[in-house]
Amino acid sequence: MRPLLFMLRKEFLQIFRDKMIVRMVFVLPMVQLLILSNAATFEVKSARLYVVDKDHTPMSRGLINRLAASGRFVPTDASESITLADEAMLRRRIDIVVVIPGGFERDITRDKESAVQLILNAEDGAAAGVTQSYASRIIGAYSMELGVDVTPAIAAFVGRESPPPMRGVPIIETERRGWYNPRLDFSHFMVPGILVVLVTMVGTLLTAMNIVREKEIGTLEQLNVTPLGRGHFVAGKLIPFWIIAMIDLAIGLTLARLVFGVPVRGSLLLVFGGAAVYLVAALGIGLWISTAVQTQQQAMFLSFALNMIYLLMSGLFTPLRSMPTWAQWMAEFSPVKHFLVIMRAVLVKGAGLAEVSTPLLLLAAYGLVVFTLAMRQYHKTTA
């Protein structure tokens, strides 16, 4: 036990002596949390609107005014030419075109259906879908205000020829209610995911680079010739970053609560328990990387490649159910995915141990396997 304490003292002194590492470990993750939690969102604050009004009546102007008054759409230009709207879309000056057909008001006053066409720039499918949802909701509200059916016909912009308008369908009123996140605040969904990313970076990247740094400066050989056992050496290298990652998580949760209002409906003890188990897997991956490379540059690139795969297949940015079946099976081998499930379930839903027992057990199994393999691969010798 005494050799481990000396090793831990040496590691903490080495970490806190380097001011840049201290900033990377404590300051940079918090700055990333504040920036990324605001930037990583699928919400469309505003969309540039091009109006093709072929009716020029009070009702057509009323529809445009409703769109503009929502604050989601900024009227940029208007004409009666689809060709001009096409050119503006190709030059990226607009995001959506609203085409109001001739006879729009006449059909409404005669209790007939009328279709308004929405042409969207679908290069970014997610943004186009959100923009369409906003516009359809506003048009639907205007339709109910008039007491008739004004149906938006959606067209993804793919060329210079626009598809013909779609005919209307009967109006069905719906009442929406969101559980766990009634205000549909996207930060409640994204902030727990960003916290998982920050803990992962500390646990994997910094661990790998710390051990490889010993190789580069030659101090690893000095440690290898000491009576210090392999277990004490590995524990002394990994425990400091385990503790630092837990501190980062505590600070991040505090910022998430105070700045973004992220709820903590479940047990914080369960959150930190899940983090403790997850960090065993993350530290094991960092240890494995350190045995596979010889330089910090190699460690950085390998960590980046692995973390990129883990994050993209974790459900952080895209729903897992939208992936192909084979990708969903591969995602089960991502520890980030399971810890992300635990974080969101406990913080936002208030889930208990019974509800997150499956991902917690999978994390424990993953951590045991990865850490065991990394320990077997690490040898207290140098080439």
NORJOHU-V10243 format. One record per backbone hydrogen bond with DSSP energy under -0.5 kcal/mol. CO is the residue of the C=O (numbers start at 0). NH is the residue of the N-H. Records with the same first field share a line. If there is no record, write none. Layout:
CO=NH + NH
This chain:
0=4
1=5
2=6
3=7
4=8
5=9
6=10
7=11
8=12
9=13
10=14
11=15
12=16
13=17
14=17
16=18
17=21
18=22
19=23
20=24
21=25 + 26
22=26 + 27
25=29
26=30
27=31
28=32
29=33
30=34
31=35
32=36
33=37
34=37 + 38
35=39
38=40
42=44
46=73
47=94 + 95
48=75 + 76
49=51 + 97
50=52 + 78
51=53 + 99
56=60
57=61
58=62
59=63
60=64
61=65
62=66
63=67
64=68
65=69
66=72
67=70
71=46
72=74
73=48
76=50
78=52
79=81
80=84
81=85
82=86
83=87
84=88
85=89
86=90
87=92 + 93
88=91
94=120
95=49
96=98 + 118
97=51 + 99
98=100 + 116
99=53
100=103
102=106
103=107
104=108
105=109
106=111
107=110
113=150
114=100
115=152
116=98 + 118
117=119 + 154
118=96
119=121 + 156
122=124
123=127
124=128
125=129
126=130
127=131
128=132
129=133
130=134
131=135
132=136
133=137
134=138
135=139
136=140
137=141
138=142
139=143
140=144
141=145
142=146 + 147
147=149
148=113 + 150
150=115
151=153
152=117
154=119
155=157
156=121
159=161
173=175
176=178
178=180
180=183
183=185
184=187 + 188
185=188 + 189
186=190
188=192
189=193
190=194
191=195
192=196
193=197
194=198
195=199
196=200
197=201
198=202
199=203 + 204
200=204 + 205
201=206
203=207
204=208
205=209
206=210
207=211
208=212
209=213
210=214
211=215
212=216
213=217 + 218 + 219
217=221
218=222
219=223
220=224
222=225
228=232
229=233
230=234
231=235
232=236
233=237
234=238
235=239
237=241
238=242
239=243
240=244
241=245
242=246
243=247
244=248
245=249
246=250
247=251
248=252
249=253
250=254
251=255
252=256
253=257
254=258 + 259
255=259 + 261
256=260
266=270
267=271
268=272
269=273
270=274
271=275
272=276
273=277
274=278
275=279
276=279 + 280
277=281
278=282
279=283
280=284
281=285
282=286
283=287
284=288
285=289
286=290
287=291
288=291 + 292
294=298
295=299
296=300
297=301
298=302
299=303
300=304
301=305
302=306
303=307
304=308
305=309
306=310
307=311
308=312
310=313 + 315
318=321
319=322
323=327
324=328
325=329
326=330
327=331
328=331
329=332
330=333
332=334
333=337
334=338
335=339
336=340
337=341
338=342
339=343
340=344
341=345
342=346
343=347 + 348
344=348 + 349 + 350
345=265
346=264
350=266
351=355
353=356
355=359
356=360
357=361
358=362
359=363
360=364
361=365
362=366
363=367
364=368
365=369
366=370
367=371
368=372
369=373
370=374
371=375
372=376
373=377
378=380
